[in-house]
Amino acid sequence: MTNTILDTSLTIEFIVQKLWEYEDKDCFKIENLASYKVENDTNPAFMSRIVRVFLKWNTSTGIDTVLLKIPGFQNPGKQEDTSQVDLFLPQAHTKECEFYSYFTKLNDLNLKLPKYYYGHHYSLLHNHGAIIMEDLSKSAKTDNMFPGFTNEQVEAVVVELAKLSAASWKNPGWIQKVGRRIKGAEHFILEYRMEPLFQPDSLDKVSYVEEPYPSGIPPACLHSDLWSANILWKTDPEGNPSSELAAIIDWQMAKAGNPAEDILRLLASNTTVQYRRKNYERILKLYVKTVNEIMQLEFITYEQIYKAYHESMAYESILAVFGAPLYCNMESVTGGPNSKELKEELLWRTQALVEETLNYFQL
């Protein structure tokens, strides 16, 4: 059989070949495939569409579905200005491919990532851009941004961020592949800046690859977009998300920089203002403790991460202000019978972060 998947250049034979190369088992050879079915995922995404390929085998392989991630701006927030997308998307997709290619091969810390079978760069000049990856939907799902993550969920993600930081410090080869921030970020910041909250050096405090390091912390690998839709939780017997982390996904925004940026984004986006204010110091201490245990020395101090956390506030405030209108227009985030209350909570989280940032910098 020779069958192309939708409007991509991928064939079912190619997908099965990549499974066979990854799993190294003869049951994944094309001769064992009885049939297949293709479905588009209906969940909205900003920079890609998800295609699910169902595989029916003559002899069971243990893998009945795989995901194809096809880059392309889906515009879920109904924003009209997409002028920077053509510049941004090729870089973002290539960055995600490079991230998965590098970090899924680091086995010592068992990072919570989906299996990565294949990736090809994206361009407006061809239709080869795609990622073939593990489908976790049968055993994991996202949780809602509102009312917010539980304490157990927050701690699970922070421990995972500490593992990722340690892995990136122990294996610095990723920096040249993933570390540089995407070209066009400066344009984005200038367009959405809020002076005097955002200063010219605010971006440099969260995105850096060379000395001098803000707060004295070397560049760690960051996710940079840790909202609820990018965090998968293992499901309980009733099919609900548990507090056991399954995977962190969507690494298009990965970069090198201040590790506290991810911690602040996690708290500001996915927890209540009351929880964040009461618990952020304890969460920072958990991060430091986990990092130093993995590194087997005092690699960073609480004082450093405390300063780094506050230095990331200006940049994260900009992202919160930019993201709030998008989330307000997303049915999956603020829709339903309690839409008014959810939007009010979203705006309160945004307002509180901005006010705390102004207060910290005495503006």
MOMO-V244568 format. One line per field, one symbol per residue. ss: DSSP state (@ for helix, = for strand, . for the rest). Layout:
ss=???
This chain:
ss=...=......=@@@@@@@@@@@@..@@@.@@@========.......==========.......=======.............@@@@@@@@@@@@@@@@@@@............=====.........=====.....==.........@@@@@@@@@@@@@@@@@@@@.@@@@@@@@.....@@@@@@@@..............=......@@@...===.....@@@=====.....========......===..@@@@@@@@@@@..@@@@@@@@@@@@@@@@@@@@@@@......@@@@@@@@@@.@@@@@@@@@@@@@@@@..@@@@....@@@@@@@@@@@@@@@@@@@@@@...
